[in-house]
Amino acid sequence: MSIYVGNLNYDINQQDLEEVFADYGSVKRVYIPTDRQTGHRRGFGFVELESDTNEQKAIDTLDGAEWMGREIRVNKAKPR
């Protein structure tokens, strides 16, 4: 499973997301998409943890939490 993290501050980087989600288990992957034309971050990202159980704990705890001045949205990522 992959976790979608939305409404992120545009100044965020991969290390920032890793640090937040490391509290819920080992982080396998972090991806923050950028705009193809401008190269700026798009305000959302994806995180994968080692286990689905840890991912669900992170979703339950972090969804709606305030982080870096914004209320983030955290839920299961939908397949492409």
N, C-alpha and C positions, 0 to 999 in steps of 0.2 A: 504494500500500500504506500501511497505517497500522500503527503499533507500539503494542502494549499494554504498559503499564508497571504492574506490580502490586506489592503489599506496600509501598506508599509510606508514609512518615511523614505523619501527618495535618496537620502544620504546613507542608507543602510548598505552594508556589504556582507559577503558570505560569512566572514568571521563573526559578525554580530549575531546572525541567525544561528550559527553553530553554537555559540556560547549560551544562548537562550534555551535551545532544544537539548543541549548536553545534560541539562538537569533531569531529563526524562529518559536517558539512555544514550548508547553510542550512536552518533550521527554517521550514517553511511554516505549521504549525498546532500548537497545544498545547491540549488539552482535559482538564480535571480535573472529573469529575462531582461534584455535591453532593447530599446527601440532601434530598428535597423538603420534608420536615417540619421538619427541624432546621437545614438550611443548612450542615451540616458536610461536609467533604470525605469521600469514601468510601474512600480508601486506594488508588486506582488512577487511571490517566490514559491518554491517548492522544497520540502525537506523530507528525507527518508531516514527513518530510524531502524535499528536492528530488529525490533519486534513489533508486531501489530498491537500488542497490549500496551507497550510504551507509547506508541503513536496515539492510541485512543486516550491515554492519560493526558498527553500533551494537548490534544484537541479539547478535551473536557475542561482543562485548567486554563488554557490560554485564550480560548475563543471569547472575544469581548474585552480582553484585558487591555489596559492602556500601556503602550510602550513607545518611547521616543516621541511623546506628544500626540499619538494617534491611537484610536481604538481599533486593534487589529481583529481580523476575521480569520479563524483557523478552522478548517474542516477537511474531510477526505477529498483528495483531488479526483476530479472526474477524468475518465480516460479520454484521450484525444479523439 
